[in-house]
Amino acid sequence: MNTLFHTLISRVLNIPDRQVNKTIELLGEGATIPFISRYRKEATGGLDEVQISQIKDRLDKLTEIEKRKTTILTSIEEQGKLTADLKKRIEDSWDATELEDLYLPYKPKRQTKAEIARKKGLEPLAEIVFIQNERDLSTRILPFLNDEVKNEDEALQGARDIIAEWVNENEDARNNVRNSFERTAVITAKVIKGKEEEGAKYQDYFDFSEPLKRTTSHRLLALRRGEAEGILRVSISPDTENCVDRLKNRFVKGRGEASGQVETAVEDAFKRLLKPSIETEYANLSKTKADEEAIRVFAENLKQLLLAAPLGQKRVLGVDPGYRTGCKLVCLDAQGTLLHNETIYPNPPQNERSKATSKVAHLVETYAIDAIAIGNGTASRETEKFITDIRYDRKVQVFVVSENGASIYSASPIAREEFPSYDVTVRGAISIGRRLMDPLAELVKIDPKSIGVGQYQHDVDQGSLKKSLDQTVESCVNAVGVNVNTASKHLLTYISGLGPTLAKNIVEYRTEHGAFQSRRELLKVPRMGEKAFEQCAGFLRIQGGKNPLDNSAVHPESYPVVEQMAADLQCTVEELVKNKELKKKLDLRKYVSDKVGIPTLQDIMEELDKPGRDPRQTIQVFSFDPTIKTIEDLREGQVLPGIVTNITNFGCFVDVGVKENGLVHISELADRFVSDPTEVVSIHQHVTVKVLSVDMGRKRIQLSMKL
């Protein structure tokens, strides 16, 4: 590992070198981001997951640049052109763009105009012209005329082609053009002739122009999608006149004949080489920036969705509503195990309400159902009304649950593995019921891109998106922790230090030997070594085990500290956990050692106060306005309850109980300026909105939270 990396990362992220150094060391030892942020606070100085992730990302980028430098140095050296000065500049550079500029003059080229001219022996003539001292060019050109270069015009054209390439490869010239793009670049879009009808959804961009630095991420991604679909022609241009003038000031000397040739070569260099090259660079840079912003929003939405309030271990009736095909019912026990399934037909065209009412009431009584989860798709509102009108023999809570991604899950290999004997409709209803019990445990089985949050997720860099979303899922799963005796193989996969193989081995061991009685028993699982155990143990919970600490986030490596605390208070660990007054008697400074500091001790005390408690909020029942069922029921000025279903850079989408979600534009989120919608709203938040307008033709609803 290059020791310079620590300093470079420290400088960019403004994190002390010692903390960066220790974090990189832990990552190098195979520690995960959740483990480091939770259990190595003393080593890192309390860095959180975001900071540790930033360090890892910077480290990965610097490692890539180092590999690229090796390739560049080898290539130039093989050409015999590597000077000591050039070598030092390459070795000292950690900027990818600067590196490519340094390499450009030596980069193996395809058959360019300049290369063709060189093969005709015109490079010495290009040098004569470029110096701009020659007053009689015609005389100097004569020696270069031959069968391949028939006249003066051909000779000068070849010389200009070579000069244009020199200008293009000049580091100062490229930075000059970059500066102009940075300050003055304008992104322009025009509709491709004949595509107006096909691309109607892009009509806002049919004749569009805006400074690039002011273009929002969602607008830029929309432009690029329109371009990819062949609807729009998109370009990025700086102040061309100013750009060319600056290049001429840099390269043109005097007013002679040779200077005129250089001036023409500079204009050609800009138009043919420099502008397209830097335009591509800025198109990529702006796209990367837009991608990062869209991915950030998506990751934040996903985090909120995964950490949504769970109902917990209750017996649930899951309902996948429908009309003609009926409503699929599944009865689940408190662990989410399928007990019974069938179909009822309370809605049109069958309208078997009496029979369906009797059946639902019977199932609620027979399976001691605590709550009913209804999917929010087709026929949801009618089914909700039907379900809530039934009289039950017990108190039953009714919830409407998001169906996004349920159909993806029901047809997936995971669902087939879990329920090989049932069809997709039953699996979908099971997923709806389980989502109410534990959204996190159920949603991790679905590709995050299919969950229905985010913006332009199919347009951003897919590798970066997957990396970010996987990291978000891992962070959420480990923040909550999982019951090792009930967790699915898929959920266990995201636990720090595990992965698919160990997750599978844990489930197989559990099936063969019964429930785990202690965390230490995990070491009996095939391929579970000490390192993997260290990484995962603190995030796995064992309820009802012999040691109460096994159902907490206290890491096994800290058990001796807690046992010493109990011994000093002359009580058991169990008594220490249950008795708050006992914990108040402890002086934490007494337990500080070279391995355990105050941050870890404070975490231990917090955990002893709430062992095994789910950090997520408590779920709340929500009801739509009973008079609103379709978009036709909406009227301007109505004030309605709603649920936030998605958040983007330009606002949020709210479900008010009709098929189409309404948009609350960022300017309508609050009676103040809002730069980031996540400051005001969160996924699944219950809000009150006013209807501003309803466009029946385009099925668009404009809402406001300014009440």
Secondary structure, 3 states (H helix, E strand, C coil): CCCHHHHHHHHHHCCCHHHHHHHHHHHHCCCCHHHHHHHCHHHHCCCCHHHHHHHHHHHHHHHHHHHHHHHHHHHHHHCCCCCHHHHHHHHHCCCHHHHHHHHHHHCCCCCCHHHHHHHCCCHHHHHHHHHCCCCCHHHHHHHHCCCCCCCHHHHHHHHHHHHHHHHHHCHHHHHHHHHHHHHHCEEEEEECCCCCCCCHHHHHHCEEEEEHHHCCHHHHHHHHHHHHCCCEEEEEECCHHHHHHHHHHHHCCCCCHHHHHHHHHHHHHHHHHHHHHHHHHHHHHHHHHHHHHHHHHHHHHHHHHHCCCCCCCCCEEEEECCCCCCEEEEEECCCCCEEEEEEECCCCCCCCHHHHHHHHHHHHHHCCCCEEEEECCCCHHHHHHHHHHCCCCCCCEEEEECCCCHHHHHCCHHHHHHCCCCCHHHHHHHHHHHHHHCHHHHHCCCCHHHCCCCCCCCCCCHHHHHHHHHHHHHHHHHHHCEECCCCCHHHHHCCCCCCHHHHHHHHHHHHHHCCCCCHHHHHHCCCCCHHHHHHHHHHEECCCCCCHHHHCCCCHHHHHHHHHHHHHCCCCHHHHHHCHHHHHCCCHHHHCCCCCCHHHHHHHHHHHHCCCCCCCCCCCCCCCCCCCCCHHHCCCCCEEEEEEEEEECCEEEEECCCCCCEEEEHHHCCCCCCCCHHHCCCCCCEEEEEEEEEECCCCEEEEECCC
